[in-house]
Amino acid sequence: MSALRVAVVGGGIIGTAVARHFACHHDATVTLLEKEDRLAAHQTGHNSGVVHAGLYYEPGSLKATLCRRGVDLLHGFVAEHDIAYEECGKVVVALDDRESTRLDALHARAVANGVPDVRVVGADELHEIEPHAVGVRAIHSPHTAIVDFPAVTDALAGELTAAGGTVRLGNEVTWLDDRGGSVRVGTARGTDEFDLVIVCGGLQSDRLAALLGEPTDPRIVPFYGDYFLVPESQRNLVRGMVYPVPDPRYPFLGVHLTRRVDGALMLGPNAFLSLGRESYERRRVVPRDVRDAIGFPGFWRFAARNLPAAVRETRTAVSPARFVAEARKYVPSLETDGVVRGPRGVRAQAMDSRGRLVDDFVITGTDRIVHVRNAPSPGATSALAIAEHIVAEALRRRGLIPEGPADR
Ligand SMILES: Cc1cc2nc3c(=O)[nH]c(=O)nc-3n(C[C@H](O)[C@H](O)[C@H](O)COP(=O)(O)OP(=O)(O)OC[C@H]3O[C@@H](n4cnc5c(N)ncnc54)[C@H](O)[C@@H]3O)c2cc1C
């Protein structure tokens, strides 16, 4: 049988991991198509860089299982490629008794998800782990880590090309046609034909799905997250990561303090509707993206239900001091002086027409096309496991591997 002709659309960490998995483990000729002039240009290159341990996710969900498997695979991969990876650990801090009750529920979930060595600590032990953090109790996850996800993506691409795969940058896929047993993929540079196409388009994933007549529900609604950078003189205030207990009234995690592998200490991200799916400058408005978001009834249903969150996030969006004040609840000695605006990321958050944020990873498709429709955090952590899962599922649908546990 001749090699399977596979195209992967989207050179973020997930698309690159999928392409590399096909090329390295299966008889396939693989082409990775990326519209930008570099890999990891969007979410993969604009995130917190946290290797999540799996605390938050519904046990049994794709997020829970692929995050844990993803950490194991990523750990091995960075060691092989000598990529900086630091297990600096994380605390989730309860500020009062109400939050303390929620902390216990979160801990039970972390245990159910198999997060290693996770435990609840009291105020004294919190002080030993993070001497500048305050709280009544905390969850300590000692193996939560930080990494440079673009460096991981480049190393994945290196393995892809070493295995004979091709990376085509500056190749925006503008049409897809699934007919007659193969899929035709169109870019400004021409048309190619493939047996199997995996679409990992991140912020554009709903539009790419629509090219093939897939349902437009769920829709991507872009939420930006700003980060602030703490001056060097204050970086030693945090050893690892300090997070709030998630508040069920708010859909995102809330401002936290995170170390980066380059030694920087970041505050953020907040969450606010972005005026462009790929806008990283504050004033860059993309009319089509705004129209798509505000013309989507789901967005207004979401907005109506999340008014308190919108008010909280508006405060952090307009006032850096307010932003720092959120972080200071956990690390009171943090000073506003010298804190500067850092990078911005935009989340590809899928939302259904009833205005509910889609929580789990969503992967849909047929035996010829697979779409990653929702891969928010911990998508980067989980990328190698998502790739393993997608490839096994795609080959199973084509009858190329038997029904059974995921191919490893
Ligand atoms: C602010 C923020 C913080 C986050 N923090 C973390 C974290 O700490 N840990 C974690 O695990 N996850 C985190 N995430 C989530 C993580 O970044 C994503 O889950 C992950 O990067 C998704 O990878 P991707 O490859 O699907 O998407 P992307 O990295 O967005 O890649 C999609 C690619 O598709 C390309 N593309 C789109 N349309 C086309 C087209 N028509 N033709 C060709 N190419 C196309 C784009 O240019 C892009 O390169 C965070 C995300 C954000 C935004």
The ligand as a Gaussian input file, in Angstrom:
#p B3LYP/6-31G(d) Opt

LIG

0 1
 C       -3.437000      33.901000      27.004000
 C       -3.287000      32.398000      26.894000
 C       -2.664000      31.681000      27.909000
 C       -2.541000      30.294000      27.799000
 N       -1.798000      29.619000      28.722000
 C       -1.553000      28.301000      28.555000
 C       -0.681000      27.604000      29.428000
 O       -0.055000      28.190000      30.300000
 N       -0.527000      26.267000      29.246000
 C       -1.181000      25.593000      28.257000
 O       -1.035000      24.372000      28.170000
 N       -1.992000      26.234000      27.387000
 C       -2.172000      27.565000      27.502000
 N       -2.943000      28.239000      26.608000
 C       -3.605000      27.491000      25.542000
 C       -2.612000      27.121000      24.424000
 O       -1.860000      28.249000      24.030000
 C       -3.397000      26.563000      23.238000
 O       -4.198000      25.496000      23.711000
 C       -2.490000      26.011000      22.142000
 O       -1.476000      26.925000      21.805000
 C       -3.328000      25.685000      20.924000
 O       -2.468000      25.317000      19.885000
 P       -3.002000      25.317000      18.392000
 O       -1.910000      24.748000      17.582000
 O       -4.344000      24.670000      18.360000
 O       -3.319000      26.848000      18.088000
 P       -2.392000      28.056000      17.552000
 O       -1.105000      28.107000      18.284000
 O       -3.241000      29.270000      17.610000
 O       -2.067000      27.650000      16.058000
 C       -3.040000      27.655000      15.042000
 C       -2.278000      27.929000      13.770000
 O       -3.144000      27.803000      12.645000
 C       -2.725000      28.745000      11.685000
 N       -3.807000      28.948000      10.729000
 C       -5.040000      29.457000      10.970000
 N       -5.742000      29.513000       9.842000
 C       -4.970000      29.013000       8.859000
 C       -5.148000      28.825000       7.451000
 N       -6.290000      29.157000       6.831000
 N       -4.133000      28.280000       6.736000
 C       -2.947000      27.931000       7.338000
 N       -2.725000      28.121000       8.658000
 C       -3.727000      28.646000       9.418000
 C       -2.434000      29.972000      12.522000
 O       -1.641000      30.915000      11.848000
 C       -1.743000      29.364000      13.718000
 O       -0.329000      29.323000      13.574000
 C       -3.079000      29.615000      26.682000
 C       -3.686000      30.345000      25.652000
 C       -3.756000      31.739000      25.737000
 C       -4.328000      32.485000      24.583000

